[in-house]
């Protein structure tokens, strides 16, 4: 059967499936089926497949008659197991309806509980349980969830009525509300449904179920789910499964409850049961963060037999899945049920520790340990944290939900956070609690602070997944949304004030706080060593200073793939000398100025050779777009006007006039395509002569000090073989003159950066004069697309992405169809001419996972990225090898 065909069977009982059917049953459905087969205490149920979701959309938002018939059959099977009837007034069967996508998307789609209650069955439930207050609590919950999710009524309208009822009757918690008050609220909720939707709350339970299934399918394309999928590159065509499961009730009293459990600490990775629960509550109360839950250790004290049973099941599930599990559970009258298990979301620190611990315990192979790390999460481990200072006094404290330190302007809603972020501000999202609708605000924020919710609430889970600091359940936080102010204990801050949080300790501070640099943990060092055993690509760094070189080496770089010499001149002390050299009106004047610059260059190279002792260092000769180095014409004109008005120094006025005239004569219509790169070296060979001399003087001195040097001279912006031939001769000439007797003992290479499409096309001829090719994918992307990066990203690129004209930003993710084809051609043609030609990538794409995968497939020798991306690239390069091996093993043999 082709992938396009819809599977005939669209509904599976839990006992009919297993975890390998995840693409059809979704992650939740596959795991429920697997746990059922393992004989675990799972409430029975069935899964409506992802194919049914795709069919729903193809049918224009309708459930086919065939699907409705299958659902009805599955309900009948469930009735037999539970000895209840769906819609029966005496023995009613109640079910939950939950989403279950293939890729975990916590909180992004919808859930409805207690489905099957109506005016008749609620009475039956009351008789069954001998509790009217419990039955009508469940009925109220159903009406509110159904109203919000199926009918689109704002949820706060329901919660506000409940809060008002408790306020007027003096009830502090839901558990204190009487049966009569629940009945009163039921009537109010029904009126609210009628008023806002124009229809009565349906009494037909089959209609309830069908409408709920449609609503969950519909939630696959809600705004927050789309944002989440885009953020995590989840395919939009996966669809979601729907899980229909017999209800168990955590809201039946003080011996009932609901909770979430991780088999290891999701923040640190420590091997310990980590979770929270609520007494007298249903599952959505915990994950929604509307009540601050109790720690799991209290369950061990209050219901030790339940805790022991839960701990045993949790450990068993982790052993079965060989990974940390995120488990939802419900306790009904001291009987434990599991509602879900999945691989738990975790911080980068936890992910690394868990993977390494499982490897060292012999549960997984090193390839599996490396594959499990989201390479992007490694950035989190290199984020700064709040420095511990005695005088740093917290305003308040909450639950440490996601580690790391952050500061930002207080924003009291997601829209404000997003708007301020667009203006370039750092933002702290502060909220009573977050909901899935706030995902765009969390994405925009540096960190998240909430007044309610626990460490398994929506805010905590999503922040951890994004690597953002988060403090939840800060009880000292009160928000006045009307006045746009917050209270932290006795302190008052207004929206826009700076606030800092420490997601590791849970503390909250006023203003900006000092941040400290991260450390390489033993687990991270171990993981990186495992990755190094697997990967084939070398990992170099882009480094322009001795400090960059030192950091790169500490983080595992095997060389410098790009040293941009023009960046060495941007300091206030050096820039005037370079500007004067560029503006020189004669060769003699330029040579004189170059003599002043040469010692600066030589000193830099000496220090960098020392840092990179024994490792290659690729030095790109000057490639300055002229406008980046010329003095500002408007500022010079203003200086001249002031002097003229004040009758100032006439000689200074003449100097400024000459400089202005010289700059105007050198101005270019398009500096990025003007006199730069190798064109500058050919037009003014004395500039490159000075740089090459500085390199080899530094190399000679370094060798005399016992340092091993491996210089590689890169000629930028070559578009024709003649350009590289001309400048290679210059390099060899200067090297011979400077090195003298040491010429034969110092090995160096000469190559070019392939960043002009013509260079890629003529790669075979260019390779005659090159020892290496380095792909400068930033410029190569600009020239291949015909985009100016700054203009594209600032004006139209986002529109292209929104309209799916482009699948991704080509300046962040390598364009494999266009730029990638040029690279493949250049590598193939270059190696036809020189089989041992070294090839690498040194643009921003060197730190992007999919781009690194492409480099592995294309057969490049190395990628070069910014220093702090080196650990990321080491892991991504290993994952690329694993992926290529996996694909080759799974491909059919022809």
Buried (B, 14 or more C-beta within 10 A) or exposed (E): EEEEEBEEEBBBBBBBBBBEBBBBBBBBBBBBBBBBBEEBBBBBBBBBBBBBBBBBBEEEEEBBEEBBEBBBEBBEBBBEBBEBBBBBBEBBBBBBBBBBBBBBBBBBBBBBBBBBBBEBBBBBBBBBBEBBBBBBBBBBBBBBBBBBBBBEBEBEBBEEBBEEBBEEEEBEEBBEBEBEBBBBBBEBBBEBBEEBBEEEBBEEBBEBBBBBBBBBBBBBBBEBBBBBBBBBEBEEEBBBBBBBBBBBBBBBBEBBBBBBBBBBBBBBBEBEBBBBBBBBBBBBBBBBBBBBBBBBEBBBEBBEEBBEBBBEBBBBBBEBBEBBBBBBBBBBEEEBBBBBBBBBBBBBBBBBBBBBBBBEEEBBEBBBBBBBBBBBBBBBBBBEBBEEEEEBEBBBBBBBBBBBBBBBBBBBBBEBBBBBBEEEBBBBBBBBBBBBBBBBBBBBBBBBBBBBBBBBBBBBBBBBBBBBBBBBBBEBBBBEEEEBBBBBBEEEBEBBBBBBBBBBBBBBBBEEBEBEEBEBBEBBBBBBEBBBEBBEBBBBBBBBBBEBBBBBBEBBBBBBBBBBBBBBBEEEEBEEBBBBBBBBEEEEEBBEBBEEBBEBBBBBBBBBBBBBBEBBBBBBBBBBBBBEBBBEBEEBEEBBEEBEEEEEEEEEBEEBEEBBEBBEEBEBEEBBBBBBBBBBBBEBBEBBBBBBBBBBBBBBBBBEEEBEBBBBBBBBBBBBBEBBBBBBEBBBEBBEEBBEEBBEEBEBBBBBBBBBBBBBBBBBBBBEBBBBBBBBBBBBBBBBBEBEBEEBBEEEBEEBBEEEEBEBBBBBBBBBEBBBEBBBBBBEBBBEBBEEBBBBBBBBBBBBBBBBBBBBBBEBBBBBBBBBBBBBBBBBBBBBBBBBEEEEEEEEEE
